[in-house]
Each structure stands twice: as C-alpha cells, then as structure tokens.
Amino acid sequence: MKNKTADRMKREDVPKNQKWDLTALFETKGEWEKELQAVKEDLSNVTMYKGRLQESAKVLLDCLEAKEKLLERFNLVSMYADLRLSVDNTETERQKDSAKASEARSELNAVLSFVENEIIALPEEKVKKFIEEEQGLQLFEKYFADLHERKPHALGEETEEVLAALGSLFSAPYNIYNRGKLSDMQFDSFTDEEGNEWPLSFALYAGKYSSSPSTEVRRNAYDSFNKTLNQYKHTFAAAYAANVNHEVTTARLRSYDSVTDMLLQPQQVTKEMYHNQLDVIQEELAPHMRKYANLKKRVLGLDKMAFADIKAPLDPDFKIETSYEEASETVKEALEIMGPEYMDMINTALTERWVDYADNIGKSTGAFCSSPYGAHPYVLMTWPDTMRGAYTLAHELGHAGHFYLAGKNQRMVNTRPSRYFIEAPSTMNEMLLSNHLLSKTNDNRTKRWVILQQLGTYYHNFVTHLLEGELQRRVYKLAEDGEPLTASVLSEQKADVLKKFWGDTVEIDEGASLTWMHQPHYYMGLYPYTYSAGLTVSTIVSKQMIEEGKPAVESWLNVLRAGGTLKPLELIKKAGVDMSKPDPIREAVAHVGSLIDELEGSYSGQ
C-alpha cells in the first residue's frame, strides 16, 4: 500500500514564491512588536479629547483624525498577526501573537469607545452645524448618519466601554472553533480504489477530495472526514451556541426587536431584502438544482445520489492545464476588460507575492482576501491542482481590486461598504472569467466545462452559503424562543434544510447533517446569505458589461471606488440594479436554470 501522507508540507518547507510577503506590513517581527507597544502608548493622542467633543467643530475633527490615524496603524499590527496565524495555526508563537493583537484590539475599542458614544449623544442639529463650520467634517457625514441610526440602541457610556473591553471574550467561540478545526482535529487517511492511502485535512477535503472524479475517493474521504467531525460535534455546538446566545442577549440589551434586526442594521439592509434572498432562491432554485443532481446521477452512472457526490465532476476525463502560473495568465486575460488601473493592481498582486497558495500543515481552509488600509491586499488560498482554482483566484482578486480602489479613493472611515455588497466584486471576476473562457473556444466540451465552473460558483453562493443562511435564520428563531442549541438540534435543523431543498433527489445522511461544522461564517453575523446577494448583482451587471462594454465597466469601477460612502441599495443602483425588489434575484435564478438546461442539452443524444 502506497502512503501519500508525505504530500503535506510543513510551513517552513513551503517555497518562497508560493507564500505571501508580509514585509509590506512589517519588515520583521521585532518591528511588529515595537509598533504594537507604540500604538498602545499613543492612545493618549485620542483620549486627550475625551469629554470635549461638544466643544467645537475643530475639536471633533482633530479627535476623529487622531483616532483614524491610530486605527490605521493598529489595523496593520492586527492584520500581520492574523495573517501569520492563518498560514500555520499549529505554531504556539503565532497563536500567542494573535492573542496579543486580539487583547490589544479589545483594549483599543474600550478606550476609544468614548468617541462614538459622545457623537451619538450630540444633538443632530449640533452635528449639522459643526459640518457647516468645518469642511473636513464633510467626509465623515455618512459616519455621523450611521451613528445617529444606532442612537436608539446605544447604552450608557460606562456600559459601552465595558462591552468593548470584553471584545476578545466575545470572539472566543470563533477562536475555539478555528483552533479545534485547524489545530486539534486529526483525520484518518483513507484508501482509493487501488489501495493507495491518502492524507486528509479540512483543506484537502473541501478543495480536492469532495470533487474527485473517483466515487471511491469522494465517498471514502467523506466517511473519514465525518467520522472526525462527529467526535467534535458537542464541543463545536457549545461554541456556536455561546456565540448565538451572546448575539441574542446583546440584541435584547440594546432594545432591538430581534437579533436579526440588530445584525442587519450595520449592513443597512431591510428585513424584506434579507428574506427575499433566502425565500426566492430556495423556492425557485430548488427545481433547477434537483434537475442538475439527477443529470449527474445519470451521466456518472451512480447507484444513488449521495451527499458525498454533489460536487462530483460531470466530465472528469476532460482536463485543462492547471498550474497556478498558467491559471494566473488566464485570469489576467479575462480581467483586461476592467482597464489599466485595475490591471496594474492584478499584475502587481501576481508578481509581488500578494498571494499565498501552497498547501501546508496548519493552514486555514478555504480562501480569503485581507485588505489592510494603507498597505496592499493579501490573498490566501490553497491551490487545488484543478482549474477550479482559477475561479478562486479571480474571486479573491475581485475583493483585492475592490479594496485597492476604495482605499485609493476614500479615507479609512469610508472604505468598507455594507457586507451585503462585499461579494459582488469578487463574483463579478468569476463571471468575467467564464465569459473569457467561452469566447476563446468553439469546442462543445470546453464550453460544457465552463458552464460546469459557473454552476460551481452558483452552487457555492446560491446553495452552500444560502442554505447556511437559512440555518442561521432558524437558529436565531430557536434561540429567541429559548430552545437550547445542542449538536442534535443543529444537525436536525441542517438535515431538514437540506431535505427541503433537495427533496428525494439527494440522500441526506448523518454526514450531511454535520455541514453546520464546516464553515466559520456562522460566527460572523448574517454573513452567509450576503454571498447570494453579491452574486445576484454580479450576474446582472456582468451581462451589462458584456453587452455595453466600456460605459458599464466604468460605472462598475466607480461603484468600487465609492467604497462605503453609500448605503448598499444606493450603491447597487449606481450599477443599474434595484435590490429592493425580488426581480433581480428571479432573473439570476432563471440564468442558473438556463445554464442547467444548456448543460442537459449538451448530453442529449449521448
């Protein structure tokens, strides 16, 4: 029996060109430590204004600028520690540094909480008068308006300071989840049909084995993966329950009608927009996805459509060259439509080690883009040896391009738009990549492959994350009704969500019911459903770009440059889409249906 365990590298063995270069943040860890200390010592640059914000427009502006400058510096400190930990969660020193940064964040938030508390306490008329008197305050107008909306839910100054000081405690459930998943969990290796033994990790399962062409590999990896998950389900349920109970308690303390109202407020999204995403997609997409699952079962000759088979490749023998370098070139060609400024950023990202793409022991799973204000973005992914990786790369570079342009054009306070919009720029790049690949070929099999990649994107955002969002909606309702969130409750709810969506097309087994353990998104408020909102927007705007060309591209770039200066509804309207109605969602779902019909047509007569 051949053992493949040696395939996973230790972090120190990863070649330099495959890991990111953090020297844009700090040249050395010693410099980082010095700056962490210096930021704490410089808190007095802001606290000197405590109790004085009502004095004059100038005092208010000076305080806001001092605070922003300090947060810019701390943002780099915090990001450096988080990024170092994300590539090796097993190293104690990195864990300690991340904990130090987390503690410092809580300290900063507590000490600086007076700024927002004092602004919230100011009469609205006084704030307006200050803005008229001091031109520099005009750039903070949306910030003031956002704070004013929070006014009915603000607690006393001392209480707010205490809550801010407890920040690292409130983030403990998320840290426990990550530590368990990335440091403690050990998965048994499994064998393929030839008796070869393969190593297993969260990253390898999600990025490689779950979409293996071999039914034996998919199902054996799935069984081994779920065997370990099952051993941790009670601990993970306790961590998640603690997180939800904290959110529910906070919502009650702050006099929100519900935890959903509290979590939607910073997104600046109406409940109707939130429910539209969950309801319309589940109801209207389910028949299309069942049709897709049945097509897979028939074409692949499966005895049943197991949950382990959902991501099985439909045309596994069709291979496109898949090295990271070649995929990078393809992504660059696909994004040329975005113009020179955007492309300069993409070229730099790919040549100056903004991307960390190796697989190594202890590395965080999935992919993300961190965009520290005042430095360049960083992308983490694990290259999967499949062309699907090009879509992940394009997606994360979409986040990078967004925050690069927003950071260049806005001050820190106005950089980040609502989370509701965040996934639009990333999925936009996936749409453009598909269009580029289709435009380059007349080969029916290649076209089919591209459609399959597009369906991979829609599955990720409109099914995986959307059904996470549905589970969250149920979990918050249960918690508010006083139902204890045990592992069995979470698993039952997840199984029910999946069964309602897939009907009897897909076999929902015990492993499927444990998918609530896969993602950290549950610890990030109402994040999962926003993936579908972003993809709805990019589906429609990418069509406009392809049909209209430069004017639509320029409108989109202006939306990216706007950063967080507008609420999401207004921001998206600038790109020509009205998300206050369910129509764009229906249009996007219909597009997925047309892709599945086209795919089915490509197999007719075979």
C-alpha positions in Angstrom: 0.0 0.0 0.0 1.4 3.3 -1.1 1.1 6.1 1.6 0.6 9.7 0.4 0.9 11.3 3.8 4.2 13.0 3.0 2.4 15.2 0.5 1.5 17.9 3.1 4.4 20.2 3.8 5.4 22.0 7.0 5.2 25.8 6.7 9.0 26.2 6.8 9.3 23.9 3.8 7.0 26.0 1.5 8.9 27.5 -1.4 9.2 31.3 -1.1 7.3 32.1 -4.4 4.2 30.2 -3.1 3.8 32.3 0.1 3.0 35.9 0.6 5.5 38.6 1.5 4.4 40.3 4.7 7.2 42.9 4.7 4.8 45.5 3.3 3.3 45.4 6.8 6.4 44.9 8.9 10.0 44.1 7.9 10.5 41.9 11.0 8.5 40.5 13.9 10.6 42.7 16.2 9.3 45.8 14.3 5.8 44.5 14.7 6.2 44.1 18.5 7.6 47.6 18.8 4.6 49.1 16.8 2.1 47.1 18.9 3.6 48.7 22.0 3.8 52.1 20.4 0.1 52.1 19.4 -0.9 51.3 22.9 1.3 54.2 24.2 -0.2 56.6 21.6 -3.7 56.0 22.8 -3.4 59.4 24.6 -3.3 61.1 21.2 -7.1 60.3 21.1 -8.0 60.1 24.8 -6.9 63.8 25.3 -10.2 64.7 23.6 -12.4 62.7 26.0 -15.4 64.7 27.3 -14.6 67.5 24.8 -16.3 66.6 21.5 -19.1 69.0 22.0 -16.7 72.0 22.4 -16.2 72.8 18.7 -16.1 71.5 15.2 -12.3 71.7 15.2 -12.0 69.6 18.4 -14.3 67.0 16.8 -12.3 66.9 13.6 -9.0 66.7 15.4 -10.2 63.8 17.5 -11.6 61.9 14.5 -8.4 62.3 12.6 -6.3 61.2 15.5 -8.5 58.2 16.1 -8.4 57.2 12.4 -4.6 57.6 12.3 -4.2 55.3 15.3 -6.6 52.7 13.9 -4.8 52.7 10.6 -1.6 51.8 12.5 -3.3 49.2 14.6 -5.0 47.7 11.6 -1.6 46.8 10.2 -0.5 45.4 13.6 -3.6 43.2 13.9 -3.5 42.1 10.2 0.1 41.0 10.5 -0.6 38.7 13.5 -3.8 37.3 11.9 -2.1 36.6 8.5 0.8 34.9 10.2 -1.5 32.7 12.2 -3.7 31.9 9.2 -0.9 30.1 7.4 0.1 28.0 10.4 -2.4 27.5 13.2 -0.3 24.9 14.8 2.6 27.1 15.9 2.3 28.3 19.5 4.2 31.6 18.9 1.8 32.6 16.2 -1.1 31.7 18.4 0.3 33.9 21.2 0.9 36.9 18.8 -2.6 36.7 17.5 -3.9 36.6 21.1 -1.8 39.6 22.0 -3.3 41.5 19.0 -6.8 40.4 19.9 -6.3 41.7 23.5 -4.9 45.0 22.2 -8.0 45.3 19.9 -10.3 44.9 22.9 -8.2 47.5 24.9 -8.3 50.0 22.0 -12.0 49.5 21.4 -12.8 50.0 25.0 -10.6 53.1 25.4 -11.8 54.7 22.1 -15.5 53.9 22.6 -16.0 57.3 24.1 -15.7 58.9 20.6 -18.8 57.2 19.2 -20.6 57.5 22.5 -20.1 61.2 22.6 -21.0 61.7 19.0 -24.2 59.7 19.5 -25.0 61.9 22.5 -24.6 65.1 20.4 -27.9 66.7 19.2 -28.3 66.2 15.4 -28.6 69.9 14.8 -25.2 70.5 16.5 -23.6 67.9 14.3 -25.0 69.6 11.2 -23.7 73.0 12.4 -20.2 71.5 13.0 -20.2 70.1 9.5 -21.0 73.5 8.1 -18.3 75.2 10.2 -15.5 72.7 9.5 -15.1 71.5 5.9 -13.0 68.5 6.9 -16.0 67.0 8.7 -17.9 66.6 5.5 -16.0 63.4 4.7 -17.4 62.0 8.0 -21.1 62.7 7.1 -22.1 59.1 6.4 -20.3 58.0 9.5 -22.3 60.5 11.5 -25.6 59.4 9.9 -24.8 55.8 10.6 -24.1 56.6 14.3 -27.3 58.5 14.5 -29.2 55.4 13.3 -27.7 53.5 16.2 -28.7 56.1 18.8 -31.9 54.3 20.0 -29.9 51.2 20.7 -26.9 52.9 22.5 -26.3 52.0 26.1 -24.7 54.3 28.7 -21.0 55.3 28.2 -19.7 53.0 31.0 -21.7 50.1 29.7 -20.4 50.6 26.2 -16.9 50.8 27.5 -17.3 47.5 29.4 -18.8 45.8 26.4 -15.9 47.0 24.1 -13.4 45.8 26.7 -14.9 42.3 26.6 -14.4 42.1 22.8 -11.8 39.3 22.9 -14.1 37.3 25.2 -17.0 37.7 22.7 -14.8 36.4 19.9 -13.8 33.3 21.9 -16.3 31.0 20.3 -14.9 31.8 16.8 -11.4 31.2 18.1 -12.3 28.0 19.8 -14.0 26.8 16.5 -10.9 27.7 14.4 -8.4 26.2 16.9 -10.4 22.9 17.1 -10.7 22.7 13.3 -7.2 23.7 12.3 -5.0 22.6 15.2 -6.7 19.7 17.1 -8.7 17.8 14.5 -6.8 14.9 13.1 -8.4 13.0 10.2 -7.6 9.4 9.4 -6.2 8.8 6.0 -8.3 6.8 3.6 -7.8 4.5 0.6 -8.8 4.8 -3.0 -9.9 2.0 -5.3 -6.3 0.9 -6.0 -5.5 0.7 -2.3 -3.4 3.9 -2.2 -3.5 5.7 1.1 -4.3 9.4 1.1 -3.9 12.1 3.8 -6.9 14.1 4.9 -7.4 17.6 6.2 -10.2 20.2 6.1 -8.4 22.0 3.2 -7.8 18.8 1.2 -11.4 17.6 1.7 -13.0 20.8 0.7 -10.6 21.7 -2.1 -9.8 18.3 -3.6 -11.5 15.1 -2.5 -15.1 16.3 -2.4 -14.9 17.0 -6.1 -12.7 14.0 -7.0 -13.7 12.1 -10.2 -13.4 8.9 -8.3 -16.6 7.8 -6.5 -14.5 5.7 -4.1 -12.3 8.7 -3.2 -15.2 11.0 -2.7 -17.2 8.6 -0.5 -14.2 7.2 1.5 -12.9 10.7 2.2 -16.4 11.8 3.1 -16.7 9.0 5.6 -13.3 9.6 7.2 -14.0 13.4 7.3 -17.3 13.0 9.0 -16.0 10.4 11.5 -13.7 13.1 13.0 -16.4 15.8 12.8 -18.8 13.6 14.7 -16.2 13.3 17.6 -16.2 17.1 17.9 -19.8 18.0 17.4 -20.8 18.6 21.0 -17.8 21.0 21.5 -18.5 22.8 18.3 -22.2 23.1 19.2 -21.3 24.6 22.6 -19.1 27.2 20.9 -21.7 28.1 18.3 -24.5 28.2 21.0 -22.3 30.6 23.1 -21.9 32.9 20.0 -25.6 32.9 19.3 -26.6 33.5 22.9 -24.2 36.4 23.1 -25.9 37.9 20.0 -29.4 37.3 21.3 -28.6 38.8 24.7 -26.9 41.8 23.1 -30.0 42.4 20.9 -32.2 42.4 23.9 -29.9 44.7 26.0 -29.9 47.1 23.1 -33.7 47.0 22.7 -33.8 45.6 19.1 -37.0 43.8 18.1 -34.9 40.8 17.2 -31.3 39.6 16.8 -32.0 39.8 13.0 -32.8 43.5 13.3 -29.6 44.0 15.2 -27.4 42.1 12.7 -29.0 43.7 9.7 -28.5 47.3 10.9 -24.8 47.6 10.1 -25.5 46.0 6.7 -28.1 48.7 6.2 -30.4 46.2 4.6 -34.2 45.9 5.2 -35.6 42.6 6.5 -37.6 42.4 3.2 -34.3 42.3 1.2 -32.9 39.7 3.6 -35.9 37.4 3.4 -36.2 37.9 -0.4 -32.7 36.4 -0.8 -33.5 33.4 1.3 -37.1 32.7 0.2 -36.9 33.4 -3.6 -33.7 31.4 -4.1 -34.7 28.4 -2.0 -38.1 28.2 -3.7 -37.2 28.9 -7.3 -33.7 27.4 -7.5 -34.5 24.0 -5.9 -36.2 22.5 -9.0 -33.2 23.5 -11.2 -30.7 22.0 -8.8 -32.7 18.8 -8.5 -32.6 18.5 -12.2 -28.9 19.1 -12.1 -28.4 16.4 -9.5 -30.4 13.9 -11.5 -28.3 14.7 -14.6 -25.1 13.9 -12.6 -26.5 10.7 -11.3 -27.5 9.6 -14.8 -24.3 10.7 -16.6 -21.9 9.3 -13.9 -23.9 6.1 -13.6 -24.1 6.4 -9.8 -26.1 3.8 -7.8 -27.6 6.7 -5.8 -27.0 10.5 -5.5 -25.2 10.6 -2.1 -24.5 13.9 -0.4 -20.8 13.0 -0.9 -21.4 13.0 -4.7 -22.9 16.5 -5.1 -19.6 18.1 -6.2 -18.6 15.2 -8.4 -17.2 16.5 -11.7 -19.6 15.7 -14.6 -16.9 15.4 -17.2 -13.9 14.1 -15.1 -11.8 12.9 -18.1 -11.7 16.4 -19.6 -8.6 18.1 -18.3 -7.4 21.7 -18.8 -3.8 22.6 -17.8 -3.9 23.6 -14.2 -0.7 25.1 -12.9 -1.0 28.2 -10.7 1.2 30.1 -13.2 -1.0 29.3 -16.2 -4.2 30.0 -14.4 -2.8 33.4 -13.4 -2.2 34.3 -17.0 -5.8 33.2 -17.9 -7.2 35.3 -15.1 -5.2 38.3 -16.3 -6.6 37.9 -19.8 -10.1 37.6 -18.5 -9.9 40.8 -16.5 -8.4 43.0 -19.2 -11.9 44.5 -19.7 -11.5 46.2 -16.4 -9.0 48.7 -17.8 -5.4 49.7 -17.0 -5.6 50.9 -13.4 -7.3 47.7 -12.3 -4.9 45.5 -14.3 -1.8 47.2 -12.8 -3.1 46.1 -9.4 -3.7 42.5 -10.7 -0.2 42.3 -12.3 1.4 43.5 -9.1 -0.6 41.1 -6.9 0.5 38.1 -9.0 4.2 39.1 -9.3 4.9 40.6 -5.9 3.7 37.8 -3.7 0.3 39.1 -2.5 -1.0 35.5 -2.8 -0.2 32.6 -0.5 -1.3 29.4 -2.4 0.6 26.5 -1.0 -0.9 23.7 1.0 0.8 23.2 4.3 0.0 21.7 7.7 -1.9 24.1 9.9 -3.0 26.5 7.1 -6.6 27.9 7.3 -9.0 26.3 4.9 -10.9 27.9 2.1 -9.8 31.3 0.7 -10.0 34.9 1.8 -8.6 38.4 0.9 -7.5 40.7 3.7 -7.2 44.4 2.8 -5.3 46.4 5.4 -5.9 50.1 4.8 -2.6 51.8 4.0 -1.0 48.6 2.7 -1.9 46.3 -0.2 -4.4 43.4 0.0 -3.3 39.8 0.7 -5.0 36.7 -0.7 -4.9 33.3 1.0 -5.9 30.1 -0.9 -4.8 26.5 -1.3 -4.1 25.7 -4.9 -6.2 22.6 -5.6 -4.4 21.3 -8.8 -7.7 21.8 -10.7 -8.7 24.7 -13.0 -11.4 25.4 -10.5 -8.6 27.2 -8.6 -8.6 29.9 -11.3 -12.1 30.8 -10.2 -11.0 31.0 -6.6 -8.0 33.2 -7.6 -10.2 35.5 -9.7 -12.7 35.7 -6.9 -10.2 36.8 -4.2 -8.5 39.2 -6.6 -12.0 40.7 -7.0 -12.0 41.6 -3.3 -8.4 42.8 -3.7 -9.4 45.1 -6.6 -12.4 46.4 -4.8 -10.5 47.5 -1.6 -7.5 48.6 -3.6 -9.7 51.1 -5.5 -11.7 52.1 -2.4 -8.6 52.6 -0.4 -7.0 54.8 -3.0 -10.2 57.0 -3.3 -11.6 57.1 0.3 -10.3 57.7 3.7 -10.3 54.8 6.1 -13.7 55.6 7.7 -15.4 55.5 4.2 -13.6 52.4 2.7 -15.8 49.5 3.6 -19.3 49.2 2.1 -22.1 47.1 3.6 -21.3 43.4 3.9 -24.4 42.9 1.7 -22.4 44.2 -1.3 -19.0 42.6 -0.4 -19.3 39.5 -2.6 -20.4 41.4 -5.7 -16.9 42.5 -6.9 -15.5 39.0 -6.2 -18.1 37.0 -8.1 -18.0 39.6 -10.9 -14.5 38.4 -11.7 -15.7 34.8 -11.8 -18.4 35.9 -14.3 -15.8 37.7 -16.5 -13.5 34.6 -16.3 -16.3 32.4 -17.6 -17.1 34.8 -20.4 -13.5 35.0 -21.4 -13.1 31.2 -21.5 -16.3 30.8 -23.6 -15.2 33.5 -26.0 -11.9 31.6 -26.7 -13.4 28.3 -27.8 -15.8 26.7 -30.3 -15.3 23.3 -28.7 -18.5 22.0 -27.2 -16.8 20.0 -24.5 -14.8 23.1 -23.4 -18.0 25.1 -23.3 -19.6 22.4 -21.2 -16.6 22.6 -18.8 -17.0 26.4 -18.4 -20.7 26.0 -17.7 -19.8 23.5 -15.0 -17.4 26.0 -13.5 -20.2 28.7 -13.5 -22.5 26.2 -11.8 -19.7 25.6 -9.3 -19.9 29.3 -8.4 -23.7 29.3 -8.2 -23.6 26.2 -6.1 -21.2 27.8 -3.7 -23.1 31.0 -3.3 -26.7 30.1 -4.1 -26.8 26.7 -2.4 -24.0 26.2 0.2 -23.9 29.7 1.7 -27.6 30.3 1.1 -28.6 27.2 3.0 -26.2 28.3 5.7 -28.2 31.5 5.8 -31.4 29.5 6.1 -30.0 27.5 9.0 -29.0 30.8 10.7 -32.5 32.2 10.3 -33.9 29.1 12.0 -31.2 29.0 14.7 -31.8 32.7 15.7 -35.6 31.9 15.9 -35.0 28.9 18.1 -32.6 30.8 20.4 -35.0 33.6 20.9 -37.7 31.1 21.7 -35.4 29.7 24.4 -34.6 26.4 22.7 -31.1 25.1 23.7 -28.8 24.8 20.7 -27.3 21.3 21.1 -25.5 19.3 18.5 -28.6 17.2 17.8 -30.8 20.3 17.3 -28.3 21.9 14.9 -27.9 18.6 13.0 -31.7 18.0 12.8 -32.2 21.6 11.5 -29.5 21.3 9.0 -30.8 17.9 7.7 -34.3 19.4 7.4 -33.0 22.5 5.4 -31.1 20.2 3.0 -34.1 17.8 2.6 -36.5 20.6 1.8 -34.1 21.9 -0.8 -33.1 18.6 -2.5 -36.3 16.7 -1.9 -35.7 13.0 -2.6 -33.1 13.7 -5.3 -30.1 13.6 -2.9 -29.6 11.2 0.0 -29.3 13.3 3.2 -27.3 11.2 5.6 -25.7 11.9 9.0 -22.6 13.4 7.4 -24.8 15.9 5.5 -26.4 16.9 8.8 -22.9 17.9 10.1 -22.2 20.5 7.5 -23.0 23.2 10.1 -19.5 22.4 11.3 -17.8 23.2 8.0 -17.7 27.0 7.9 -16.6 29.8 10.2 -19.3 32.1 8.7 -21.8 31.3 11.4 -19.6 33.3 13.8 -19.7 36.4 11.6 -23.3 37.5 12.0 -25.6 37.4 9.0 -22.8 36.8 6.5 -23.7 33.6 4.6 -26.8 35.0 2.8 -24.9 38.0 1.5 -22.9 35.7 -0.9 -26.1 35.2 -2.8 -26.9 39.0 -2.8 -23.4 39.7 -4.3 -23.7 37.1 -6.9 -27.2 38.3 -7.9 -25.7 41.8 -8.5 -22.7 40.5 -10.4 -24.8 38.1 -12.6 -26.8 41.1 -13.9 -24.0 43.7 -14.1 -21.6 41.3 -15.9 -24.3 40.9 -18.6 -24.4 44.7 -18.9 -20.6 44.9 -19.2 -20.5 42.3 -21.9 -23.4 43.9 -23.8 -22.5 47.6 -23.3 -18.7 47.4 -22.8 -16.8 50.5 -21.5 -19.7 52.6 -20.1 -20.9 49.7 -17.9 -17.3 48.9 -16.9 -16.7 52.5 -15.9 -19.9 52.6 -13.9 -18.8 49.5 -12.0 -15.3 50.8 -11.3 -17.0 54.0 -9.9 -19.1 51.8 -7.6 -15.9 50.1 -6.4 -14.1 53.4 -5.9 -17.1 54.7 -3.8 -16.2 52.2 -1.1 -18.5 52.8 1.9 -19.8 56.2 1.0 -23.3 55.0 0.1 -25.8 52.5 1.6 -25.9 49.2 -0.4 -29.2 49.9 -2.1 -27.9 53.3 -3.5 -24.5 51.8 -4.3 -26.0 48.9 -6.3 -28.5 51.3 -8.1 -25.4 53.2 -9.4 -24.5 50.0 -11.2 -28.1 49.8 -12.6 -29.7 47.2 -10.3 -32.6 47.7 -7.8 -32.3 45.1 -5.0 -35.3 46.4 -3.1 -37.4 44.1 -5.3 -37.1 40.4 -5.8 -36.9 40.7 -9.6 -33.1 40.7 -9.9 -33.0 37.6 -7.7 -35.5 35.9 -10.0 -33.5 36.9 -13.1 -30.3 35.5 -11.6 -32.0 32.2 -10.6 -33.5 32.0 -14.1 -30.0 32.4 -15.5 -28.8 29.4 -13.4 -31.8 27.4 -14.8 -30.8 28.3 -18.4 -27.2 27.1 -17.7 -28.5 23.7 -16.4 -30.8 23.4 -19.5 -27.8 24.1 -21.7 -25.8 21.5 -19.9 -28.5 18.9 -20.1 -28.8 19.7 -23.8 -25.1 19.0 -24.3 -25.7 15.4 -23.1 -28.8 14.7 -25.1 -28.2 12.0 -27.7 -25.2 10.7 -25.7 
